[in-house]
Amino acid sequence: MKSTTLFLTFTAAALMSFSVLAQTNAPADAPVVHTNLAVIPVSRTGSITNRQSLVLQRAKDSQGACDIEFIGDSITQGWEGRGSNVWQEFYGQRKVINLGVSGDRTEHVLWRFEQGQLEGVKAKVAVVMIGTNNSGKNRDGTDTYTDSDILDGVTAIVNEIRRRQPDTKIILLGIFPRARTFSPQRGRLLEVNQALAKLDDGSHVFYLDFGSQFIENDGSISKNIMPDALHPNAAGYKIWANAIEPKLKELLADK
């Protein structure tokens, strides 16, 4: 028994020494491998899972043909709050489902896809606006996501919709501006939007960017449109609805 214990102790020590040696011998200039979390599907935790479950159930209850599916984060979910009257005005006579979940990042939307959100739903048009929650900084001032990460995350969502719903046309929206006035974060989103515009193929994916309509002449975002400089109020949702309506009518043809 004593010899077995000594052997195990020696083995553990040897492994620890090997591990330390391996780390010590790693090249000082070895590149740091960056993992793009924006494209790795992951679920949310906490109370928000109730909204996730609601949206997934809503998709299950909406099997078959529908006119429009809205996919996004809290800005999309907000159609059920501040945007509810505008929703009724523009979409009350259409078969439309809201698949927005507050706080979602691109990876969370991809997770919902894996859970069957798009299965059996035959939407004519998908309206997608996602990515703003990937653009914020951590508490220590660092970024979890690069601009390229955000681009790849949104692109992955578009590609998954194309794969899972091949007959659905996609209206991809430029990520809305945020922050009361000019800011590095707003600049990041503009750069990402420039690249997202390249996803427009004129056949299945159509890019629309009307973010400038939320901006005042001095570059600020009016509280009369976005009270917190992020989430639209009724006036903001009216801007959104009016901006996409011509393309929606074109793609829906008979609606």
N, C-alpha and C positions, 0 to 999 in steps of 0.2 A: 504493500500500500504506500509505504514511504517512498519507495523507488519510483512508483507511478506518479506520485505528486511532484517529485523532483524533475521527472522527465517532462511533465506538462508545463511546469514553471520555466524550465529551460527553453522549451519550444516556444512558449509565448514571448519570452524575452528576445529570442532570436528573430521572431517575426516582427516585433516592434522595432528592433534594430534595423532589419531589412527595410521596413517601411520608411523609417527616418532617413536611411541612407539613400533610398530611391528618391525621396523628396529633395534631399540635399544635392543629389547629382543631376536634378532637372536643370536644363539650361536656363540661365537667368533671363534670357531674352525670349523664352518660349512664348508663343502667342497664346493669349487667353481665349479659350473657346467660348463664343457667345451663343447662347441658346435663345432662339426667338420664341418666347412664351406666347406671343400673339397668335400663333398658328397651332398650338397644342391644346386640344379641347379639354376643358376642365369645368367642373360644376361649381356653383356658388355654395356658400354656407350661411347659416343664420336664418333669420326670418324671411329673407328674400326668396328662400326655397319655396315658400307658399306661392309667390308670384310665378316662379318657374313652373310649378305644378299646374297652376291655373292655365298658363299659356299652353303647356303641353296638352292638357285636357281640352282646351279650346280647339287646338289643331285636330285632335281626335274626333271632336264633335262636328268638325267642318269638313269631313271627308267628301270628296267629289268636287265638282266645279264651283269655283267662286271667282269673283271679278278681281279683287285686289287683296294682297297680304302685305301688311306693313311690318318690317323687320328692323329692330333696333334696340335702343336703350331707354333711359327715362324720358328722353325727348319724344320718342315714339309712344311710349306708355302714356305720356301726357295728353294724348288725344282723348283719353278717357277722363281727364280732369279739366284743365283750362281750355282745352281744345274741343270739348264735347259738343258745344253748339255748332261749331264749324264742321265737325265730323258729321253731325246730323244733316247739315245743309248740303254738303258735298257728297256724302257717302251713304246717307240714310236710305236711298232708293237703290243702292247697289249691295251686292253681297261682298262684304269686306270684313277681314279679321285683323285685329291688332295683336301682333306678336312681339311687343316691346317689353323689355324687362329693365327696370331701373338699375343703374349701376353696371350694366353688362359691358364687358369688353369683347373684343373680337373672339377671343378663345371661349367665352361663355356662350356666344351665339353658336359657334361650331359644336359645342357640347350639346346644345339643344337639338341641333340637326342630328347628331348621333343618337339622340333619344327618340327620334321619330317625328320631330316637329313638322317636317315637310312630307312625310309619307302619306299618300292617299289624298293630299290636298292638291287639287288641280287648279291653281290660281292662274288667271290669264296674265296678271302683272304682279310683280313683287317690287315694292318700294323699299329701298335699303338705305339707311342712314346710320352709320356706326363708326366708332373709332375715337371719339372725343375722350372717352375714359382711359384710353391707352396713352394719352398725350401728357398726363399730369406728372409731376415730380414726386419722388418719395420724400419722406420727412427730412431726410438728410441732404436733400437738394439734388440727388442723383436721378437719373432716368432709368426706369426698368426697360423701356422700349425705345429703340431708335426710330427715326422717321421711316426707315426701310422696313422695320418690324411692323409698324402700323400699316404701311402699304401692303405688305405681304398678308397681314391678317384680314384686311378688307378684301383683298384679291382672293384669298382662300374661301371666304364666304360666297363671293360671286361665283367662283368655280364650283362650289358645292351645290348651289342652287341650280346651276346649269346642269350638273350631273344628276341631281335627284329630281329636278323638275324641268326636263329638257324642252317642254313646250311653253314654259313660262317666260315672258319678256321681263327684263329687269330694268327698272329706273334706279340707277345708282346716283345718290345725291352727294354733292360735295359736303364734307363735314362742316356744320354750321360754325361761324365765328363765335368766340367766347372771350370773356374778360371785358371789363368796363371800357378800356381803351387799348391802344397798341400794346402788345406784349410778345415775348418770345414764344409763348405757347400758341398764340394766335398765328404767329409766323410759321410755326411748325405745321399747323393744320393747312395753311395755304400751300406749303411745299408738298405736302402729301396729296392735296387735292389736284395739284398740277399733274402729278403722276397718275392719280386715279382717272383723270380725264382720258388717259390713253386706253382705258378698258372699253371705251365706247366703240363698238364694232358696227354700229349702224344697222344691226340686224337683230341681235338678241339682247344686247346691253346698251343702254342709253344713259349717258352721263348728263346730269343737270346740276348747275351750281348757281344758286341765287342768293348766296351769302351776303352779297353787297347790299341787298335790300334790307338787311337787318342793321346796317351801319349808317350812322349819321355823317354829315359832311365833314365833321372834324375827326372822324375815325372812331367815335365812341358808339357804344350800343345803348340805345335809349331804354330807360326803365318802362316806357310806354309800350315796348315790344317784348323785351326780355327783362323782367324785373330784377333777376339775379345775374344778368349778363350771361346766361347759359340756357335757361328754359323759357321757351316762348309763352306768352299769354295768349288770349283769344286773338288779339291783333296779329301776333306772330304766326299763329296757326293759319290765319286767313291768308297771310303772305305765302305760306307754304302751299296751301290748297290751290290758290290762284296760279302759283308758279308751275305746278305739275299738271294742272287740269288739261291744258291743250295736248300734252303728250299722252295723258291717260285716255282722252277721248279718241285720239288716233289709234292707240293700241287696243282699246276695247271695241272700237269700230261701232258697235251698235248701242253703246251706252252713253 
